[in-house]
């Protein structure tokens, strides 16, 4: 009995971005990626997070995702992520430090 070849969506996703969407001047929208890979936006974000965690230079901006062409593009994405972390921490701190309010 022949086995069906395993499909690694993360590897395929990374190769796809690297081949077709390199550099900040050539982003692809989440909606397009959802259609190509037949997954929801939450799965696209999970894949991107996983790849970034492994060191793959998957970047993003307001126009979509792309495979970084240079360190400047990576630094811009790092700055964007840092800003999001700070905003989430501020919201968390507001909830932790709330005083005199009943739930």
C-alpha positions in Angstrom: 0.0 0.0 0.0 1.5 3.3 -1.1 1.5 6.2 1.4 0.3 9.6 0.4 3.2 12.1 0.6 3.1 14.3 3.7 2.2 17.9 3.1 4.1 20.3 5.3 2.0 23.5 5.1 4.7 25.6 6.9 7.5 24.6 4.6 5.3 25.1 1.6 4.0 28.5 2.8 7.6 29.6 3.4 8.8 28.5 0.0 5.7 30.2 -1.6 6.5 33.5 0.0 10.2 33.2 -0.7 9.5 32.5 -4.4 6.6 34.8 -5.2 6.5 37.5 -2.5 10.0 38.7 -1.7 10.6 42.2 -0.3 8.4 44.9 1.1 7.5 46.1 -2.4 5.8 42.8 -3.1 3.5 41.9 -0.3 0.6 39.4 -0.4 -2.7 39.8 1.5 -3.9 37.4 4.1 -7.0 36.9 2.1 -5.0 35.8 -0.9 -3.0 33.4 1.3 -6.2 32.0 2.8 -7.5 31.3 -0.7 -4.2 29.7 -1.9 -3.7 27.5 1.2 -7.5 26.9 1.9 -7.2 28.0 5.5 -8.6 30.7 7.7 -6.8 33.9 8.7 -6.1 32.5 12.2 -4.2 29.6 10.6 -2.2 32.1 8.4 -1.2 34.0 11.6 -0.3 30.7 13.4 1.9 29.6 10.4 3.6 33.0 10.3 4.2 33.0 14.1 5.6 29.5 13.9 8.0 30.3 11.0 9.1 33.5 12.7 9.8 31.6 15.9 12.1 29.3 13.8 14.0 32.3 12.5 12.4 32.5 9.0 12.3 36.2 7.9 8.6 36.4 7.3 7.7 40.1 7.5 4.5 42.0 7.3 3.2 45.5 6.9 -0.2 47.1 6.3 -0.3 45.6 2.8 0.4 42.0 3.8 3.1 39.4 4.3 6.4 39.0 2.4 9.7 37.2 2.7 12.4 39.7 3.7 15.0 40.8 1.2 17.1 42.6 3.7 17.8 43.4 7.4 15.9 46.8 7.2 12.7 44.9 6.4 13.2 42.5 9.3 13.9 45.5 11.6 10.7 47.2 10.6 8.7 44.0 11.4 10.5 43.7 14.7 9.5 47.3 15.5 5.9 46.6 14.6 5.8 43.5 16.8 7.4 45.4 19.7 4.8 48.1 19.5 2.0 45.5 19.6 3.6 43.8 22.6 3.8 47.2 24.4 0.1 48.0 23.7 -1.0 44.5 24.9 1.1 44.9 28.0 -0.5 48.3 28.7 -3.9 46.8 28.4 -3.0 43.9 30.7 -1.5 46.3 33.2 -4.7 48.3 33.2 -6.7 45.2 34.1 -4.2 44.0 36.7 -4.0 47.4 38.4 -7.7 48.4 38.4 -8.8 49.5 41.8 -12.1 49.8 43.6 -14.1 48.3 40.7 -16.4 45.4 41.1 -16.7 42.9 38.2 
